[in-house]
């Protein structure tokens, strides 16, 4: 069923038959059927369930836990709600975060920009902790609205999100070998791009293209690269360009200026300065030794 309109917290409550305790936040029982199977939200969503009613999530990898899954969605994204499932849906509007510390911290929760196939897979222990965090939020919503409500709600939402940061860090550790395979694949495509001379005519590949080569969303690829290499996508591209330059200096007789031009450096002098700063010697010295 196609979504008819952007869904606010209040409208989502109505669709699930939930009472609105706060207009900017809600915890919805997913065992209740929803009158629409696809919602476009104007708020953040955290869906915790044994299995998620959303297409494209796929099955857990062999190195993943499989006791529960968590899907994150930022404002403006669609979520699927087809069929009752054993779980809960946390909604919170950006306006709730105004003037609170959590508003400043939201960019660090990059998993809200992950794709549906990059969901968080939880162990039973992690699931219980996440459920306790959602219980804290639900209890605060049921307390009623007063001058402490915004701060306490944000504190408890932040607690849940911080646990999810921990669990995603653990998931990256378990997926280490898979991540290395993904990075190897994107590196091969990146080297091919650089050696073809496209960097000179089209510029260096942007993070979105690097993510496409890795087979993941841009946000997930950035976090995967930071975890495995310590570099952002842009930094990794620059590092790899320098590595390819070293290979060309050793493996080809091409002049330094020609190598610099082919790899998209603005000039031979700029390339030489950067190379010496990073490698500790000039391109000519590197070639000789």
Secondary structure, DSSP 8 states (H G I E B T S, - for coil): ----SEE-HHHHHHHHT---SBTTEEEEETTS--S-SEEEESSEEEEEESS---TT-----TTS--SEEEEEE-TT-EEE--S--SEEEEEE-GGGGTTSHHHHHGGG-GGGGS-GGG-EEE-HHHHHHHHHHHHHHHHHHHH---TTHHHHHHHHHHHHHHHHHHHHHHHHHHTHHHHHHHHHHHHHHHHHHHHTTHHHHH-S--HHHHHHHHTS-HHHHHHHHHHHHS--HHHHHHHHHHHHHHHHHHH----HHHHHHHTT-S-HHHHHHHHHHHHSS-HHHHHH-
